[in-house]
Amino acid sequence: MIVWLNGTHGAGKTTTSPFVQQLLPDSRVFDAEKVSVTLMDITPGLPATDNFQHWPPWRPLVVETARHVLDYTGGTLVIPMTVLVEQYWREISTGLAQHGIPVRHFVLHTDQDTLRRRIDGDTVMGPSTFRLAYLEPYAEAARTWLHRDAEVVDTTHLTPVEAAQRIAESVQR
């Protein structure tokens, strides 16, 4: 099984994922962004883009990597990864379904003011114009498809541990 933690940058996906992993037996965290590192290392480089998810190979490589890891290890993969383009989510979720891999899709949601405070006050990554630039695309995805297609966990007033507990309880039901 895959537990996909979606949501915009600053909602708590990366921080919450190890706590989810600790609560789900036989689970591992898979950072799908690492697939992009391989694509970025290709020389000469792939066509310029402002988001590696726009590279057509990224999506099927995420599917195949997850599939092969699950074939090797079994259990559950917890994947903290923002996917705001519906077509990209469909490609990934359909690809996983074609391999018989069940996906529990969660969106970690936080109100815009809290997101801005978290991003501006991030002591690890520092303030990020990149992360702030995704607030409106996230809001649009939330309005049009994302909140309809996933279980929403509002992290505005939750700690990462509390969010993880809600996710793990939902998965275990």
C-alpha positions in Angstrom: 0.0 0.0 0.0 1.0 3.6 -0.5 0.0 6.4 1.9 0.5 9.5 -0.2 0.8 12.8 1.7 -0.1 15.6 -0.6 -0.6 19.3 0.0 1.3 22.5 -0.7 4.8 23.3 0.6 4.7 24.2 4.3 1.6 22.1 5.1 3.8 19.5 7.0 4.2 16.6 4.6 7.9 16.0 5.1 7.7 16.6 8.9 4.7 14.4 9.3 5.8 11.5 7.2 8.4 9.9 9.6 5.7 10.0 12.4 3.2 8.2 10.0 6.0 5.7 9.2 6.5 5.0 12.9 2.8 4.4 13.4 2.3 2.0 10.5 3.9 -1.4 10.9 6.3 -2.4 8.1 6.4 1.0 6.5 9.0 3.1 4.9 9.2 6.8 3.7 9.9 7.2 0.0 10.8 10.8 -1.1 9.6 10.8 -4.7 11.4 14.1 -5.2 14.6 12.1 -5.2 13.6 10.7 -8.6 13.9 14.2 -9.9 17.5 14.3 -8.8 18.3 11.5 -11.2 16.6 13.4 -14.0 18.4 16.6 -13.1 21.8 14.8 -13.4 21.3 13.9 -17.0 23.7 15.6 -19.3 23.2 17.5 -21.3 20.2 18.5 -19.2 16.6 17.9 -20.0 14.5 20.9 -21.3 14.4 23.8 -18.9 11.3 23.8 -16.6 10.2 25.5 -13.4 9.0 22.2 -12.0 10.6 18.8 -12.5 7.1 17.2 -12.4 6.6 18.7 -15.9 9.2 16.3 -17.3 7.1 13.4 -18.7 9.5 10.7 -17.4 9.2 11.8 -13.8 5.7 10.5 -13.2 6.2 6.9 -14.6 9.5 6.7 -12.9 7.9 7.5 -9.5 5.3 4.7 -10.2 8.0 2.2 -11.2 10.3 3.1 -8.3 7.5 2.7 -5.8 6.4 -0.6 -7.4 9.9 -2.0 -7.4 10.5 -0.9 -3.8 7.2 -2.5 -2.7 8.0 -5.7 -4.6 11.3 -5.9 -2.8 10.2 -4.9 0.7 6.5 -5.3 0.9 4.6 -3.3 3.5 3.7 0.3 3.1 5.4 3.3 1.4 4.7 6.7 2.9 5.2 9.3 0.1 5.3 13.0 1.1 5.0 14.7 -2.3 3.1 17.7 -3.6 1.2 17.0 -6.8 -1.1 19.9 -7.7 -1.7 19.1 -11.4 -4.7 16.8 -11.7 -3.4 15.1 -14.9 -0.1 14.3 -13.1 -2.0 12.8 -10.2 -4.1 10.7 -12.5 -1.0 9.4 -14.3 0.6 8.4 -11.0 -2.5 6.9 -9.3 -3.6 5.1 -12.5 -0.1 3.7 -12.9 0.0 2.4 -9.3 -3.5 0.9 -9.7 -2.4 -0.9 -12.9 0.1 -2.7 -10.7 -2.5 -3.5 -8.1 -1.0 -1.1 -5.5 -3.7 0.5 -3.3 -3.2 4.2 -2.6 -4.5 6.1 0.4 -4.4 9.7 -0.7 -4.3 12.4 2.1 -4.0 16.1 1.7 -2.4 18.0 4.6 -4.3 21.3 4.5 -3.4 24.5 6.3 -5.0 28.0 5.9 -3.1 30.5 3.8 -2.0 32.7 6.7 -0.6 29.8 8.7 1.2 28.6 5.6 2.8 32.0 5.0 4.0 32.1 8.6 5.4 28.6 8.5 7.2 29.3 5.2 8.6 32.6 6.4 9.6 31.2 9.7 11.2 28.0 8.5 14.5 27.7 10.4 15.7 24.7 8.2 15.0 25.9 4.7 14.5 29.6 5.4 11.9 31.8 3.7 11.3 30.5 0.2 9.7 32.4 -2.7 9.5 29.0 -4.5 7.3 27.7 -1.7 5.2 30.8 -1.5 4.6 30.7 -5.3 2.7 27.5 -4.8 0.1 28.9 -2.5 -2.3 29.9 -5.2 -1.9 26.8 -7.4 -2.6 24.8 -4.3 -5.7 26.8 -3.5 -6.9 26.3 -7.1 -6.3 22.5 -7.0 -8.1 22.3 -3.6 -11.1 24.1 -5.0 -11.3 22.1 -8.2 -10.2 18.5 -7.6 -7.7 17.8 -4.8 -9.9 18.0 -1.8 -12.5 15.9 -3.6 -10.0 13.2 -4.4 -8.3 12.8 -1.1 -8.9 12.6 2.6 -8.2 16.1 4.0 -6.4 16.5 7.3 -6.4 20.1 8.4 -3.0 20.7 10.0 -3.6 24.4 10.9 -3.9 23.6 14.6 -2.3 20.1 14.7 1.2 19.1 15.5 2.9 16.7 13.0 2.5 13.9 15.6 -1.3 14.6 15.9 -1.6 14.7 12.1 0.3 11.4 11.8 -2.0 9.8 14.4 -5.1 10.9 12.4 -3.6 9.5 9.2 -2.5 6.2 10.7 -5.9 5.7 12.4 -7.7 6.3 9.1 -5.4 3.9 7.3 -5.8 1.2 10.0 -9.6 1.4 9.9 
